[in-house]
Amino acid sequence: MLFAALCYDKPGALDLRLATRAEHLAFLDKHAAQVKLGGPFLDAAEKPVGSLLLIDCADEAAARVLLAEDPYAQAGLFERVELRPWKRVVGAQL
């Protein structure tokens, strides 16, 4: 099942994001079979302020476990995370 994870950074957390970026990208690469699409939300100055991930997991509990293992989450980067079931209707196959 596909889920959209909308992850919002804590205000002023750009340095923390940048410090943990390499570990986050390695995590995404390790879980490439489950992480179908991802990238940062940007502010007006095009600096990252959050993340969007489309993930494929058996259920919501598995999706939450995967998200909790993300180095960004473990570093305390996110102010909040919204997880929503998602269905592809148009666009590339995921």
Buried (B, 14 or more C-beta within 10 A) or exposed (E): EBBBBBBBBBEEBBEBBEEBBEBBEEBBEEBEEBBBBBEBBEEEEEEBBBBEBBBBBEEEEBBBEBBEEBBBBEBEBBEEBEBEEBEEEEEEEE
